[in-house]
Amino acid sequence: MTQNVYDDERFFSAYSQLDRSRRGLPGAPEWPALRAMLPELAGLRVLDLGCGFGWFARWAAEAGGASVLGLDISERMLDRARAATTSANITYRRADLETAELPKSSFELAFSSLAFHYVVELGALFERVGRSLVRGGRLVFSMEHPIYMAPSRPAFDLGPEGKPTWPLDRYSEEGPRTTDWLAPGVVKQHRTIGTILNLLIGAGFAIRHVEEWSPNDDLLAQRPDLADERTRPMFLLVAADH
């Protein structure tokens, strides 16, 4: 079973204060890049894996999605999502992505934001997602970039100029990495980029776009607080068709 850290009261309280939690998609700096990978949603059946507070599910419905199924393991997250949702074509369901049964050939789009780096059996999940998509259906997802995740020592060291550096720490050694993020003992699954993309290919996906996301100059002009995030990519964004 996936570690359900989001139902931990301390973690949930801290997570709820993040900009992306309070403001939704506009508070996620990588959202414009993810949005550019999406097809036109009018009439599509959408699967949201790790739906959280339901920000994407509601956006997809407003963009014309015929139906949206949001899955999450956290009851706290789902309660918040349901409370904020009025659209009749959005359904939320509690499910562990490690074992969730997905209806076959039932969606044109599967989406996931920052959930896949918690999944132990990622290849098996990709296979189930592939079976749930119609022919030509698309998977678009973001996850913590493996380089961002690789350090398992303290968050960063200070370089010669007193600026944070992010040395790769055992990048090729895949497996669980435990970190103190918002709460102690949060477990994420570290894989190389090659492994992630090959798991997709092995599950029958054709990769269409890959982006190692870091803030660009325009975003930094608006969000100077993200300047340190230029030292290494924060997120891995992928679009793939099945």
C-alpha positions as CSV (number, residue, x, y, z in Angstrom):
1,M,0.0,0.0,0.0
2,T,1.2,3.5,-0.8
3,Q,2.3,5.5,2.2
4,N,-0.6,7.7,3.0
5,V,1.3,10.7,4.4
6,Y,-1.4,13.2,3.2
7,D,-3.8,11.9,5.9
8,D,-1.2,12.7,8.6
9,E,-2.6,15.8,10.4
10,R,0.8,17.6,10.6
11,F,1.6,16.9,6.9
12,F,-1.8,17.8,5.7
13,S,-1.8,21.1,7.6
14,A,1.5,22.1,6.1
15,Y,0.6,21.0,2.6
16,S,-2.6,23.0,2.8
17,Q,-0.5,26.2,3.1
18,L,1.5,25.6,-0.1
19,D,0.8,28.1,-2.9
20,R,-0.5,25.3,-5.2
21,S,-2.8,24.1,-2.4
22,R,-4.3,27.6,-1.8
23,R,-4.4,28.9,-5.3
24,G,-4.8,25.7,-7.3
25,L,-3.4,25.4,-10.8
26,P,-2.2,29.1,-11.0
27,G,-0.2,28.4,-7.9
28,A,1.7,25.6,-9.6
29,P,4.6,27.1,-11.6
30,E,4.8,24.1,-14.0
31,W,1.1,24.2,-14.9
32,P,1.5,26.2,-18.2
33,A,4.0,23.6,-19.5
34,L,1.7,20.8,-18.5
35,R,-1.3,22.4,-20.0
36,A,0.5,22.8,-23.3
37,M,0.8,19.0,-23.4
38,L,-2.9,18.3,-23.1
39,P,-5.3,17.7,-26.0
40,E,-8.5,19.6,-26.4
41,L,-10.7,18.3,-23.6
42,A,-14.1,18.9,-25.2
43,G,-16.0,15.6,-25.0
44,L,-13.2,13.6,-23.4
45,R,-13.4,11.2,-20.6
46,V,-10.7,12.0,-18.1
47,L,-8.9,10.1,-15.4
48,D,-7.1,12.1,-12.7
49,L,-4.6,9.9,-10.8
50,G,-3.7,11.4,-7.4
51,C,-6.4,14.1,-7.8
52,G,-5.7,15.8,-4.4
53,F,-7.9,18.8,-3.8
54,G,-9.5,18.3,-7.3
55,W,-8.1,21.4,-8.9
56,F,-7.3,19.7,-12.2
57,A,-10.5,17.7,-12.2
58,R,-12.6,20.9,-11.9
59,W,-10.5,22.6,-14.6
60,A,-11.0,19.6,-16.9
61,A,-14.7,19.7,-16.4
62,E,-14.8,23.4,-17.1
63,A,-12.7,22.9,-20.2
64,G,-15.4,20.6,-21.6
65,G,-14.5,17.2,-20.4
66,A,-17.5,14.8,-20.6
67,S,-16.6,13.1,-17.4
68,V,-13.8,13.1,-14.8
69,L,-12.8,10.4,-12.4
70,G,-10.5,11.5,-9.7
71,L,-8.6,8.9,-7.6
72,D,-6.7,9.6,-4.4
73,I,-5.6,7.6,-1.4
74,S,-6.1,10.4,1.0
75,E,-9.6,10.9,2.6
76,R,-8.6,14.4,3.8
77,M,-7.8,15.4,0.2
78,L,-10.9,13.8,-1.2
79,D,-13.1,15.6,1.4
80,R,-11.6,18.9,0.4
81,A,-12.1,18.1,-3.3
82,R,-15.7,17.1,-2.8
83,A,-16.5,20.2,-0.8
84,A,-15.1,22.4,-3.6
85,T,-16.9,20.6,-6.4
86,T,-20.3,21.4,-7.8
87,S,-20.0,19.8,-11.3
88,A,-22.2,16.6,-11.7
89,N,-19.8,15.0,-14.2
90,I,-16.9,14.7,-11.7
91,T,-16.6,11.6,-9.5
92,Y,-14.0,11.2,-6.7
93,R,-13.0,7.8,-5.4
94,R,-10.6,6.6,-2.8
95,A,-8.0,4.3,-4.3
96,D,-4.4,3.3,-3.9
97,L,-2.6,3.8,-7.2
98,E,-0.6,0.7,-6.5
99,T,-3.6,-1.5,-6.8
100,A,-6.5,0.6,-8.2
101,E,-8.6,-1.3,-10.7
102,L,-9.2,0.9,-13.8
103,P,-12.0,0.2,-16.3
104,K,-10.7,-0.9,-19.7
105,S,-10.9,1.4,-22.7
106,S,-12.8,4.0,-20.7
107,F,-10.8,7.2,-21.0
108,E,-9.3,9.4,-23.7
109,L,-7.0,11.2,-21.2
110,A,-5.2,10.2,-18.1
111,F,-3.5,12.9,-16.0
112,S,-1.4,12.9,-12.9
113,S,0.3,15.7,-11.0
114,L,3.2,14.9,-8.6
115,A,1.9,11.5,-7.6
116,F,3.9,8.9,-9.5
117,H,7.1,9.4,-7.5
118,Y,5.3,7.7,-4.6
119,V,4.4,4.6,-6.5
120,V,6.5,1.5,-6.0
121,E,5.3,-0.6,-8.9
122,L,5.2,2.2,-11.5
123,G,5.5,-0.2,-14.5
124,A,2.4,-2.1,-13.4
125,L,0.6,1.2,-13.0
126,F,1.6,2.3,-16.5
127,E,0.2,-0.9,-17.9
128,R,-3.1,-0.5,-16.1
129,V,-3.4,3.1,-17.3
130,G,-2.6,2.0,-20.8
131,R,-5.4,-0.6,-20.7
132,S,-7.8,2.0,-19.4
133,L,-7.2,4.3,-22.3
134,V,-8.9,4.0,-25.7
135,R,-6.6,3.6,-28.7
136,G,-4.7,6.8,-29.2
137,G,-5.5,8.0,-25.7
138,R,-3.0,10.2,-24.0
139,L,-1.2,10.1,-20.6
140,V,0.2,13.5,-19.3
141,F,2.0,13.5,-16.0
142,S,4.4,15.4,-13.8
143,M,6.6,13.9,-11.1
144,E,9.5,15.1,-9.0
145,H,12.6,15.1,-11.2
146,P,14.9,12.2,-10.3
147,I,17.8,14.7,-10.0
148,Y,15.8,16.7,-7.5
149,M,15.0,13.6,-5.5
150,A,18.5,12.1,-5.6
151,P,20.0,13.8,-2.6
152,S,19.3,11.7,0.5
153,R,21.6,13.8,2.7
154,P,20.5,17.2,4.1
155,A,18.5,19.2,1.6
156,F,21.5,21.1,0.2
157,D,25.1,22.0,0.8
158,L,26.5,25.5,0.4
159,G,28.8,26.1,-2.5
160,P,31.9,28.3,-2.5
161,E,29.8,31.4,-3.0
162,G,27.4,30.5,-0.3
163,K,24.7,29.4,-2.7
164,P,22.9,26.1,-2.5
165,T,24.2,23.2,-4.6
166,W,22.5,19.9,-5.3
167,P,25.2,17.2,-5.9
168,L,23.8,14.0,-7.3
169,D,23.7,11.4,-4.5
170,R,23.8,7.8,-5.7
171,Y,21.7,8.7,-8.7
172,S,21.9,5.3,-10.3
173,E,20.9,3.5,-7.2
174,E,17.1,3.2,-7.5
175,G,14.7,2.6,-4.7
176,P,13.0,4.3,-1.8
177,R,14.4,7.6,-0.5
178,T,13.2,9.0,2.8
179,T,13.1,12.7,3.3
180,D,11.7,15.2,5.8
181,W,9.3,17.3,3.7
182,L,6.5,19.0,5.6
183,A,6.7,16.0,8.0
184,P,9.4,13.5,8.9
185,G,9.7,10.2,7.1
186,V,8.2,10.9,3.7
187,V,9.1,8.0,1.3
188,K,9.5,8.6,-2.4
189,Q,10.6,6.2,-5.1
190,H,13.8,7.2,-6.9
191,R,14.3,6.1,-10.5
192,T,16.5,7.3,-13.3
193,I,14.9,9.1,-16.2
194,G,15.9,6.2,-18.4
195,T,14.0,3.7,-16.2
196,I,10.8,5.9,-16.1
197,L,10.7,6.3,-19.9
198,N,11.5,2.7,-20.6
199,L,8.7,1.6,-18.2
200,L,6.4,3.8,-20.3
201,I,7.6,2.2,-23.6
202,G,7.3,-1.3,-22.1
203,A,3.7,-0.5,-21.2
204,G,2.9,0.3,-24.9
205,F,3.2,4.1,-24.8
206,A,4.7,6.2,-27.5
207,I,6.5,9.2,-25.9
208,R,5.5,12.5,-27.4
209,H,7.1,15.1,-25.2
210,V,9.5,15.2,-22.3
211,E,10.4,18.3,-20.4
212,E,12.8,18.7,-17.5
213,W,11.1,21.7,-16.0
214,S,12.9,24.6,-14.3
215,P,11.7,28.2,-14.1
216,N,12.4,30.3,-17.2
217,D,13.5,33.9,-17.3
218,D,9.9,35.2,-17.7
219,L,8.7,33.3,-14.7
220,L,11.7,34.4,-12.6
221,A,10.9,38.0,-13.3
222,Q,7.5,37.3,-11.7
223,R,8.7,34.8,-9.1
224,P,12.2,35.8,-8.0
225,D,11.7,33.4,-5.0
226,L,12.3,30.5,-7.5
227,A,15.8,31.6,-8.4
228,D,17.4,28.7,-6.6
229,E,15.4,26.2,-8.6
230,R,17.6,27.0,-11.6
231,T,20.4,24.9,-10.1
232,R,18.6,21.6,-11.2
233,P,15.3,20.7,-12.7
234,M,12.4,20.5,-10.2
235,F,10.0,18.4,-12.2
236,L,9.9,15.8,-15.0
237,L,6.9,16.4,-17.4
238,V,5.9,13.7,-19.9
239,A,3.2,13.3,-22.5
240,A,2.7,9.8,-24.1
241,D,0.1,8.2,-26.3
242,H,-1.1,4.6,-26.1
